[in-house]
Amino acid sequence: MAIIVASGTGLLLLLPFLFYHHFLRSPRGKGNVVKVVDFSSGSSMKKISEELARARIISSSSLFAIYARLENADVKAKAGTYRFSDAMTPRQILSMLEAGDVYELRFSVPEGYSIYQIAEMLDSRGIFTKESFLRQCFNPHILAELGIQAKSVEGFLCPSTYTIRPGTDESTLIREMVNRFHSTYKRTFGERARIRGLRQYEIVTLASMIEKEAVAAEEKPLIASVFHNRLKLKMPLQSDPTSIYGIRAFAGRITKRDILRDTPYNTYRIKGLPPGPIGNPSMDAIKAVLNPARTRYLYFVAKMDGTHHFSETLEEHNQAVQKYLKGQEQPEVISGPSGPELFLDKPQILIENPQILIEGRRAGERKGSNPAPIPRP
């Protein structure tokens, strides 16, 4: 009898221990409940235990608080915003707190991406909807606050990696991206830009065109020289990506229909620079605008390896086109300009019988290309 009583007593003493370890190893649910918790510096584990219990992430705040105390979690846990679900065990939750595995969404903006491509990327990742992000890109109050005298923030969203934390909205992200651009631009190019006598908006606009045209980074100064030379001679810039800005992403190919399209950005049909950037350029592209190569080049055509052949004369350019584009299907290929006489004050068709591309490239060779249609500005 005494043995039975002793065994029963031992079992009763053992039950809390077994229950405690079962608690540590067992999730409360199947992941249907999610809670984002802000664990600020100086917060107590008792407070977060109670918050997790109220949110039905854990089954017992007392047991979790005991476990945290035994693990010295008040000292080990790192401040931050965390995302927990009821499919996690208390051990997993405490491990996240100690490791500082904070909740955040990260994404990178590729060099040259337009606001439309960025909007589609954010939408596809479930961060913001395309429409809501674009709406803030054109928000006049944000533009005025950021000192951008244009219709949108295009050109000023610094290509970089960003972190989206709970509470971050579209306007907050845009402010961060623009402020990062201004900070980097001022630190890197402020004095050089002043010496060149160019307005920042002109620099960014030209840099965005260079970014779209270039595949090889080392060719950016050469492409910049072509555009500078054309501007000096009052030749149409005839940059392929400008003809489809806001229509679709540039993947290297344009058609006759593209260059004849009547848009404010189409440099086949307007003089000088387009009214604004066509993407968000890298600092390398901006550097190329401010430090172009010294050449007499007026033309370039893509070679099969993604680099370009540069030419000083239309005759040499046409020969290069025949050499590098020969055999490629080009039913609607467009001709480059024959000289400054094509420069027109009002948008209209610049050439009557287009034949050869000023810049040809196979589809898919362009970095950051996105063939999906994007809304027209």
C-alpha positions as a LaTeX table, in Angstrom:
\begin{tabular}{lrrr}
\hline
Residue & $x$ (\AA) & $y$ (\AA) & $z$ (\AA) \\
\hline
Met1 & 0.00 & 0.00 & 0.00 \\
Ala2 & 2.82 & 2.34 & 0.93 \\
Ile3 & 4.43 & 1.68 & $-2.45$ \\
Ile4 & 1.21 & 2.61 & $-4.26$ \\
Val5 & 0.88 & 5.84 & $-2.28$ \\
Ala6 & 4.51 & 6.74 & $-2.98$ \\
Ser7 & 4.06 & 6.08 & $-6.67$ \\
Gly8 & 0.94 & 8.23 & $-6.77$ \\
Thr9 & 2.69 & 11.05 & $-5.00$ \\
Gly10 & 5.64 & 10.83 & $-7.39$ \\
Leu11 & 3.31 & 10.96 & $-10.36$ \\
Leu12 & 1.55 & 14.03 & $-8.98$ \\
Leu13 & 4.91 & 15.75 & $-8.53$ \\
Leu14 & 5.95 & 14.74 & $-12.02$ \\
Leu15 & 2.80 & 15.97 & $-13.77$ \\
Pro16 & 3.64 & 19.72 & $-13.60$ \\
Phe17 & 7.09 & 18.99 & $-14.99$ \\
Leu18 & 5.62 & 16.97 & $-17.87$ \\
Phe19 & 2.98 & 19.61 & $-18.52$ \\
Tyr20 & 5.64 & 22.35 & $-18.58$ \\
His21 & 7.77 & 20.50 & $-21.15$ \\
His22 & 4.71 & 19.68 & $-23.23$ \\
Phe23 & 3.92 & 23.40 & $-23.23$ \\
Leu24 & 7.41 & 24.27 & $-24.50$ \\
Arg25 & 7.26 & 21.76 & $-27.36$ \\
Ser26 & 3.66 & 22.22 & $-28.50$ \\
Pro27 & 2.17 & 25.02 & $-30.61$ \\
Arg28 & $-1.19$ & 26.36 & $-29.53$ \\
Gly29 & $-2.77$ & 26.19 & $-33.00$ \\
Lys30 & $-2.23$ & 25.57 & $-36.69$ \\
Gly31 & $-1.12$ & 29.01 & $-37.91$ \\
Asn32 & $-4.54$ & 30.61 & $-38.26$ \\
Val33 & $-3.68$ & 33.30 & $-35.69$ \\
Val34 & $-0.91$ & 35.82 & $-36.44$ \\
Lys35 & 0.26 & 38.61 & $-34.17$ \\
Val36 & 2.78 & 41.39 & $-34.80$ \\
Val37 & 4.38 & 42.45 & $-31.51$ \\
Asp38 & 6.60 & 45.43 & $-30.84$ \\
Phe39 & 9.18 & 44.48 & $-28.22$ \\
Ser40 & 10.80 & 47.79 & $-27.33$ \\
Ser41 & 14.01 & 48.25 & $-25.42$ \\
Gly42 & 13.36 & 47.91 & $-21.70$ \\
Ser43 & 10.15 & 45.93 & $-22.08$ \\
Ser44 & 9.65 & 43.02 & $-19.70$ \\
Met45 & 9.10 & 39.43 & $-20.77$ \\
Lys46 & 6.09 & 39.36 & $-18.43$ \\
Lys47 & 4.45 & 42.03 & $-20.57$ \\
Ile48 & 5.12 & 40.26 & $-23.87$ \\
Ser49 & 3.97 & 36.94 & $-22.32$ \\
Glu50 & 0.64 & 38.51 & $-21.44$ \\
Glu51 & 0.31 & 40.07 & $-24.89$ \\
Leu52 & 0.97 & 36.74 & $-26.65$ \\
Ala53 & $-1.53$ & 34.98 & $-24.41$ \\
Arg54 & $-4.21$ & 37.61 & $-25.09$ \\
Ala55 & $-3.57$ & 37.20 & $-28.81$ \\
Arg56 & $-4.00$ & 33.40 & $-28.43$ \\
Ile57 & $-0.46$ & 32.74 & $-29.70$ \\
Ile58 & 0.50 & 30.82 & $-26.54$ \\
Ser59 & $-1.72$ & 28.97 & $-24.09$ \\
Ser60 & $-0.19$ & 30.24 & $-20.85$ \\
Ser61 & 1.43 & 33.57 & $-20.07$ \\
Ser62 & 2.62 & 32.27 & $-16.68$ \\
Leu63 & 4.47 & 29.27 & $-18.08$ \\
Phe64 & 6.02 & 31.38 & $-20.86$ \\
Ala65 & 7.16 & 33.98 & $-18.30$ \\
Ile66 & 8.72 & 31.20 & $-16.15$ \\
Tyr67 & 10.48 & 29.77 & $-19.19$ \\
Ala68 & 11.76 & 33.22 & $-20.22$ \\
Arg69 & 13.04 & 33.86 & $-16.68$ \\
Leu70 & 14.87 & 30.52 & $-16.58$ \\
Glu71 & 16.49 & 31.35 & $-19.92$ \\
Asn72 & 17.43 & 34.84 & $-18.75$ \\
Ala73 & 15.51 & 36.18 & $-21.76$ \\
Asp74 & 15.02 & 39.64 & $-20.27$ \\
Val75 & 18.73 & 40.16 & $-20.92$ \\
Lys76 & 19.09 & 38.13 & $-24.10$ \\
Ala77 & 15.98 & 39.27 & $-26.02$ \\
Lys78 & 16.57 & 41.97 & $-28.64$ \\
Ala79 & 14.27 & 44.90 & $-29.23$ \\
Gly80 & 12.32 & 45.02 & $-32.45$ \\
Thr81 & 9.06 & 44.19 & $-34.19$ \\
Tyr82 & 8.27 & 40.48 & $-34.39$ \\
Arg83 & 5.66 & 38.42 & $-36.19$ \\
Phe84 & 4.42 & 35.32 & $-34.35$ \\
Ser85 & 1.77 & 32.74 & $-35.18$ \\
Asp86 & $-0.03$ & 30.14 & $-33.07$ \\
Ala87 & 1.75 & 27.42 & $-35.07$ \\
Met88 & 5.00 & 28.31 & $-33.29$ \\
Thr89 & 6.10 & 26.62 & $-30.08$ \\
Pro90 & 7.11 & 28.76 & $-27.06$ \\
Arg91 & 10.68 & 27.60 & $-27.64$ \\
Gln92 & 10.60 & 28.91 & $-31.21$ \\
Ile93 & 9.12 & 32.20 & $-30.07$ \\
Leu94 & 11.79 & 32.76 & $-27.44$ \\
Ser95 & 14.52 & 31.73 & $-29.88$ \\
Met96 & 13.34 & 34.44 & $-32.30$ \\
Leu97 & 13.44 & 37.04 & $-29.54$ \\
Glu98 & 16.95 & 36.03 & $-28.49$ \\
Ala99 & 18.21 & 35.88 & $-32.09$ \\
Gly100 & 16.67 & 39.25 & $-32.96$ \\
Asp101 & 14.82 & 37.70 & $-35.88$ \\
Val102 & 12.65 & 40.79 & $-36.36$ \\
Tyr103 & 9.74 & 40.99 & $-38.75$ \\
Glu104 & 10.42 & 42.95 & $-41.90$ \\
Leu105 & 9.97 & 42.80 & $-45.64$ \\
Arg106 & 12.93 & 43.62 & $-47.82$ \\
Phe107 & 13.04 & 44.41 & $-51.50$ \\
Ser108 & 15.57 & 45.88 & $-53.89$ \\
Val109 & 14.95 & 48.47 & $-56.58$ \\
Pro110 & 17.03 & 47.59 & $-59.67$ \\
Glu111 & 18.90 & 50.41 & $-61.41$ \\
Gly112 & 16.79 & 52.02 & $-64.11$ \\
Tyr113 & 13.40 & 50.75 & $-62.92$ \\
Ser114 & 10.59 & 53.22 & $-63.53$ \\
Ile115 & 7.93 & 54.06 & $-60.96$ \\
Tyr116 & 5.60 & 51.77 & $-62.92$ \\
Gln117 & 7.97 & 48.81 & $-62.68$ \\
Ile118 & 8.55 & 49.47 & $-58.96$ \\
Ala119 & 4.78 & 49.62 & $-58.43$ \\
Glu120 & 4.32 & 46.27 & $-60.17$ \\
Met121 & 7.11 & 44.68 & $-58.15$ \\
Leu122 & 5.63 & 45.89 & $-54.84$ \\
Asp123 & 2.21 & 44.66 & $-55.94$ \\
Ser124 & 3.50 & 41.22 & $-56.94$ \\
Arg125 & 5.14 & 40.80 & $-53.51$ \\
Gly126 & 2.02 & 41.82 & $-51.65$ \\
Ile127 & 3.62 & 44.90 & $-50.09$ \\
Phe128 & 1.47 & 47.64 & $-51.66$ \\
Thr129 & $-0.98$ & 47.65 & $-54.51$ \\
Lys130 & 0.25 & 49.08 & $-57.79$ \\
Glu131 & $-2.47$ & 51.71 & $-57.85$ \\
Ser132 & $-1.90$ & 52.93 & $-54.28$ \\
Phe133 & 1.87 & 53.28 & $-54.76$ \\
Leu134 & 1.52 & 55.14 & $-58.07$ \\
Arg135 & $-1.10$ & 57.43 & $-56.54$ \\
Gln136 & 1.46 & 58.57 & $-53.97$ \\
Cys137 & 4.17 & 58.90 & $-56.63$ \\
Phe138 & 1.99 & 61.60 & $-58.23$ \\
Asn139 & 0.78 & 63.11 & $-54.94$ \\
Pro140 & 1.33 & 66.90 & $-55.24$ \\
His141 & 1.64 & 67.30 & $-51.46$ \\
Ile142 & 4.49 & 64.78 & $-51.28$ \\
Leu143 & 6.17 & 66.35 & $-54.30$ \\
Ala144 & 6.02 & 69.80 & $-52.70$ \\
Glu145 & 7.30 & 68.44 & $-49.38$ \\
Leu146 & 10.25 & 66.76 & $-51.11$ \\
Gly147 & 11.02 & 69.79 & $-53.26$ \\
Ile148 & 10.40 & 68.01 & $-56.56$ \\
Gln149 & 9.06 & 70.41 & $-59.17$ \\
Ala150 & 7.63 & 67.77 & $-61.46$ \\
Lys151 & 4.49 & 65.69 & $-61.91$ \\
Ser152 & 5.92 & 62.61 & $-60.18$ \\
Val153 & 8.86 & 61.32 & $-58.18$ \\
Glu154 & 10.21 & 59.52 & $-61.26$ \\
Gly155 & 14.00 & 59.69 & $-61.31$ \\
Phe156 & 14.37 & 60.35 & $-57.57$ \\
Leu157 & 13.66 & 56.91 & $-56.12$ \\
Cys158 & 17.18 & 55.76 & $-55.29$ \\
Pro159 & 17.92 & 52.22 & $-56.55$ \\
Ser160 & 18.81 & 50.35 & $-53.36$ \\
Thr161 & 17.55 & 47.78 & $-50.84$ \\
Tyr162 & 14.71 & 48.84 & $-48.55$ \\
Thr163 & 13.05 & 47.41 & $-45.47$ \\
Ile164 & 9.30 & 47.55 & $-44.96$ \\
Arg165 & 8.27 & 47.32 & $-41.33$ \\
Pro166 & 4.75 & 47.27 & $-39.90$ \\
Gly167 & 3.28 & 50.75 & $-40.09$ \\
Thr168 & 5.24 & 51.73 & $-43.18$ \\
Asp169 & 2.91 & 53.09 & $-45.85$ \\
Glu170 & 3.48 & 54.13 & $-49.46$ \\
Ser171 & 4.24 & 57.75 & $-48.70$ \\
Thr172 & 6.73 & 56.83 & $-45.95$ \\
Leu173 & 8.59 & 54.54 & $-48.33$ \\
Ile174 & 8.66 & 57.17 & $-51.09$ \\
Arg175 & 10.05 & 59.76 & $-48.69$ \\
Glu176 & 12.78 & 57.35 & $-47.62$ \\
Met177 & 13.72 & 56.56 & $-51.23$ \\
Val178 & 13.81 & 60.22 & $-52.30$ \\
Asn179 & 15.75 & 61.32 & $-49.22$ \\
Arg180 & 18.30 & 58.59 & $-49.86$ \\
Phe181 & 18.67 & 59.81 & $-53.43$ \\
His182 & 19.18 & 63.44 & $-52.37$ \\
Ser183 & 21.67 & 62.47 & $-49.69$ \\
Thr184 & 23.75 & 60.32 & $-52.04$ \\
Tyr185 & 23.53 & 62.82 & $-54.91$ \\
Lys186 & 24.62 & 65.77 & $-52.79$ \\
Arg187 & 27.47 & 63.85 & $-51.21$ \\
Thr188 & 28.74 & 62.48 & $-54.54$ \\
Phe189 & 27.94 & 65.06 & $-57.21$ \\
Gly190 & 26.96 & 68.36 & $-55.63$ \\
Glu191 & 30.06 & 70.34 & $-56.57$ \\
Arg192 & 30.59 & 68.64 & $-59.93$ \\
Ala193 & 27.01 & 69.33 & $-61.00$ \\
Arg194 & 27.41 & 73.02 & $-60.11$ \\
Ile195 & 30.56 & 73.29 & $-62.21$ \\
Arg196 & 28.89 & 71.67 & $-65.21$ \\
Gly197 & 26.11 & 74.23 & $-65.01$ \\
Leu198 & 23.36 & 71.62 & $-65.42$ \\
Arg199 & 20.13 & 71.58 & $-63.49$ \\
Gln200 & 19.59 & 68.48 & $-61.37$ \\
Tyr201 & 16.38 & 67.58 & $-63.19$ \\
Glu202 & 18.18 & 67.67 & $-66.56$ \\
Ile203 & 20.99 & 65.52 & $-65.17$ \\
Val204 & 18.61 & 62.92 & $-63.77$ \\
Thr205 & 16.54 & 62.86 & $-66.97$ \\
Leu206 & 19.57 & 62.23 & $-69.17$ \\
Ala207 & 20.96 & 59.69 & $-66.69$ \\
Ser208 & 17.69 & 57.75 & $-66.79$ \\
Met209 & 17.99 & 57.44 & $-70.58$ \\
Ile210 & 21.60 & 56.28 & $-70.33$ \\
Glu211 & 20.61 & 53.71 & $-67.69$ \\
Lys212 & 17.97 & 52.22 & $-69.97$ \\
Glu213 & 20.28 & 52.10 & $-72.99$ \\
Ala214 & 23.35 & 50.63 & $-71.29$ \\
Val215 & 23.93 & 46.97 & $-70.56$ \\
Ala216 & 27.68 & 47.16 & $-69.95$ \\
Ala217 & 28.37 & 49.69 & $-67.18$ \\
Glu218 & 31.65 & 50.76 & $-68.77$ \\
Glu219 & 29.76 & 52.04 & $-71.82$ \\
Lys220 & 27.69 & 54.59 & $-69.92$ \\
Pro221 & 30.22 & 57.44 & $-70.47$ \\
Leu222 & 30.27 & 56.62 & $-74.21$ \\
Ile223 & 26.48 & 56.64 & $-74.47$ \\
Ala224 & 26.49 & 59.89 & $-72.51$ \\
Ser225 & 28.88 & 61.37 & $-75.07$ \\
Val226 & 26.51 & 60.47 & $-77.91$ \\
Phe227 & 23.63 & 62.27 & $-76.23$ \\
His228 & 25.77 & 65.29 & $-75.33$ \\
Asn229 & 27.05 & 65.51 & $-78.90$ \\
Arg230 & 23.54 & 65.31 & $-80.31$ \\
Leu231 & 22.28 & 68.00 & $-77.95$ \\
Lys232 & 25.11 & 70.32 & $-79.03$ \\
Leu233 & 24.22 & 69.79 & $-82.68$ \\
Lys234 & 20.49 & 70.12 & $-81.96$ \\
Met235 & 19.92 & 66.64 & $-83.32$ \\
Pro236 & 16.95 & 64.62 & $-82.06$ \\
Leu237 & 18.12 & 62.27 & $-79.34$ \\
Gln238 & 16.04 & 59.39 & $-80.78$ \\
Ser239 & 16.46 & 57.21 & $-77.71$ \\
Asp240 & 14.45 & 54.01 & $-78.04$ \\
Pro241 & 13.32 & 53.69 & $-74.39$ \\
Thr242 & 11.71 & 57.15 & $-74.44$ \\
Ser243 & 9.28 & 56.04 & $-77.14$ \\
Ile244 & 7.58 & 53.51 & $-74.87$ \\
Tyr245 & 7.85 & 55.17 & $-71.46$ \\
Gly246 & 4.63 & 54.54 & $-69.57$ \\
Ile247 & 3.46 & 52.12 & $-72.27$ \\
Arg248 & 5.54 & 49.07 & $-71.42$ \\
Ala249 & 8.97 & 48.26 & $-70.02$ \\
Phe250 & 11.90 & 48.54 & $-72.42$ \\
Ala251 & 13.24 & 45.12 & $-73.37$ \\
Gly252 & 15.50 & 46.26 & $-76.22$ \\
Arg253 & 13.15 & 46.24 & $-79.21$ \\
Ile254 & 11.00 & 49.02 & $-80.57$ \\
Thr255 & 8.85 & 49.15 & $-83.69$ \\
Lys256 & 7.85 & 51.76 & $-86.23$ \\
Arg257 & 4.61 & 52.17 & $-84.33$ \\
Asp258 & 6.57 & 52.90 & $-81.16$ \\
Ile259 & 8.66 & 55.73 & $-82.57$ \\
Leu260 & 5.71 & 57.30 & $-84.35$ \\
Arg261 & 3.68 & 57.32 & $-81.14$ \\
Asp262 & 2.78 & 60.85 & $-80.10$ \\
Thr263 & 3.82 & 61.10 & $-76.44$ \\
Pro264 & 5.57 & 63.94 & $-74.58$ \\
Tyr265 & 8.53 & 61.63 & $-73.85$ \\
Asn266 & 9.20 & 60.26 & $-77.32$ \\
Thr267 & 12.53 & 61.75 & $-78.39$ \\
Tyr268 & 11.90 & 60.60 & $-81.94$ \\
Arg269 & 9.19 & 63.26 & $-82.04$ \\
Ile270 & 10.28 & 66.01 & $-79.67$ \\
Lys271 & 13.36 & 68.17 & $-79.51$ \\
Gly272 & 15.95 & 67.93 & $-76.76$ \\
Leu273 & 15.36 & 66.07 & $-73.55$ \\
Pro274 & 12.01 & 64.53 & $-72.62$ \\
Pro275 & 10.03 & 66.48 & $-69.99$ \\
Gly276 & 11.32 & 64.25 & $-67.20$ \\
Pro277 & 13.16 & 61.03 & $-66.30$ \\
Ile278 & 12.02 & 57.69 & $-67.74$ \\
Gly279 & 13.35 & 55.66 & $-64.84$ \\
Asn280 & 15.37 & 55.89 & $-61.66$ \\
Pro281 & 19.05 & 55.93 & $-62.59$ \\
Ser282 & 22.07 & 54.66 & $-60.74$ \\
Met283 & 24.80 & 56.97 & $-59.49$ \\
Asp284 & 27.03 & 55.52 & $-62.24$ \\
Ala285 & 24.64 & 56.83 & $-64.88$ \\
Ile286 & 24.57 & 60.26 & $-63.23$ \\
Lys287 & 28.36 & 60.20 & $-63.10$ \\
Ala288 & 28.42 & 59.47 & $-66.85$ \\
Val289 & 26.26 & 62.54 & $-67.53$ \\
Leu290 & 28.66 & 64.73 & $-65.57$ \\
Asn291 & 31.79 & 63.03 & $-66.93$ \\
Pro292 & 31.01 & 61.88 & $-70.48$ \\
Ala293 & 33.72 & 60.36 & $-72.65$ \\
Arg294 & 35.28 & 62.80 & $-75.12$ \\
Thr295 & 34.20 & 61.51 & $-78.50$ \\
Arg296 & 32.58 & 62.59 & $-81.74$ \\
Tyr297 & 30.15 & 59.69 & $-81.71$ \\
Leu298 & 26.60 & 60.38 & $-82.83$ \\
Tyr299 & 25.29 & 56.81 & $-83.20$ \\
Phe300 & 25.45 & 53.40 & $-81.55$ \\
Val301 & 24.08 & 49.98 & $-82.34$ \\
Ala302 & 23.98 & 46.88 & $-80.16$ \\
Lys303 & 26.27 & 43.99 & $-80.93$ \\
Met304 & 25.44 & 40.38 & $-80.21$ \\
Asp305 & 27.33 & 40.40 & $-76.90$ \\
Gly306 & 25.29 & 43.23 & $-75.37$ \\
Thr307 & 27.92 & 45.91 & $-75.96$ \\
His308 & 27.61 & 48.59 & $-78.66$ \\
His309 & 29.36 & 49.73 & $-81.79$ \\
Phe310 & 29.73 & 53.52 & $-81.78$ \\
Ser311 & 29.94 & 55.59 & $-84.96$ \\
Glu312 & 30.69 & 59.18 & $-85.89$ \\
Thr313 & 28.87 & 59.18 & $-89.24$ \\
Leu314 & 25.55 & 57.88 & $-90.48$ \\
Glu315 & 27.31 & 55.89 & $-93.19$ \\
Glu316 & 29.48 & 54.06 & $-90.67$ \\
His317 & 26.45 & 53.52 & $-88.45$ \\
Asn318 & 24.43 & 51.99 & $-91.29$ \\
Gln319 & 27.29 & 49.62 & $-92.05$ \\
Ala320 & 27.40 & 48.60 & $-88.39$ \\
Val321 & 23.66 & 48.00 & $-88.41$ \\
Gln322 & 23.99 & 45.71 & $-91.41$ \\
Lys323 & 26.85 & 43.87 & $-89.74$ \\
Tyr324 & 25.35 & 43.36 & $-86.28$ \\
Leu325 & 21.66 & 43.12 & $-87.08$ \\
Lys326 & 21.99 & 41.13 & $-90.30$ \\
Gly327 & 19.83 & 38.03 & $-90.21$ \\
Gln328 & 17.70 & 39.28 & $-87.35$ \\
Glu329 & 14.00 & 39.61 & $-87.97$ \\
Gln330 & 13.28 & 43.32 & $-88.11$ \\
Pro331 & 10.12 & 44.03 & $-90.11$ \\
Glu332 & 9.63 & 47.45 & $-88.53$ \\
Val333 & 13.17 & 48.66 & $-87.95$ \\
Ile334 & 13.71 & 52.39 & $-87.73$ \\
Ser335 & 16.23 & 54.75 & $-89.30$ \\
Gly336 & 18.56 & 57.05 & $-87.46$ \\
Pro337 & 18.69 & 60.79 & $-88.23$ \\
Ser338 & 20.74 & 62.11 & $-91.12$ \\
Gly339 & 21.59 & 65.40 & $-89.46$ \\
Pro340 & 20.45 & 68.43 & $-87.47$ \\
Glu341 & 17.96 & 69.41 & $-90.20$ \\
Leu342 & 15.60 & 66.82 & $-88.70$ \\
Phe343 & 15.29 & 68.89 & $-85.56$ \\
Leu344 & 11.74 & 70.24 & $-85.30$ \\
Asp345 & 10.13 & 72.71 & $-82.90$ \\
Lys346 & 6.81 & 70.83 & $-82.72$ \\
Pro347 & 6.30 & 67.09 & $-82.31$ \\
Gln348 & 5.75 & 65.45 & $-85.68$ \\
Ile349 & 7.15 & 62.60 & $-87.72$ \\
Leu350 & 10.86 & 63.25 & $-88.11$ \\
Ile351 & 11.52 & 60.94 & $-91.04$ \\
Glu352 & 9.31 & 59.84 & $-93.85$ \\
Asn353 & 10.83 & 56.47 & $-94.71$ \\
Pro354 & 12.42 & 54.94 & $-91.61$ \\
Gln355 & 14.70 & 51.98 & $-92.39$ \\
Ile356 & 17.31 & 51.32 & $-89.74$ \\
Leu357 & 17.42 & 51.41 & $-85.96$ \\
Ile358 & 19.54 & 53.98 & $-84.21$ \\
Glu359 & 19.84 & 51.45 & $-81.47$ \\
Gly360 & 18.93 & 47.81 & $-82.00$ \\
Arg361 & 18.90 & 45.09 & $-79.38$ \\
Arg362 & 17.48 & 41.65 & $-78.99$ \\
Ala363 & 14.54 & 41.36 & $-76.63$ \\
Gly364 & 15.44 & 40.08 & $-73.19$ \\
Glu365 & 18.98 & 41.44 & $-73.11$ \\
Arg366 & 18.08 & 44.48 & $-71.09$ \\
Lys367 & 18.68 & 44.31 & $-67.36$ \\
Gly368 & 15.65 & 44.85 & $-65.20$ \\
Ser369 & 13.28 & 44.45 & $-68.12$ \\
Asn370 & 9.69 & 43.61 & $-67.47$ \\
Pro371 & 7.62 & 42.87 & $-70.57$ \\
Ala372 & 4.31 & 43.10 & $-68.72$ \\
Pro373 & 2.25 & 46.14 & $-69.74$ \\
Ile374 & 2.38 & 49.06 & $-67.34$ \\
Pro375 & 0.00 & 52.00 & $-67.12$ \\
Arg376 & 0.61 & 55.05 & $-69.24$ \\
Pro377 & 1.30 & 58.24 & $-67.30$ \\
\hline
\end{tabular}
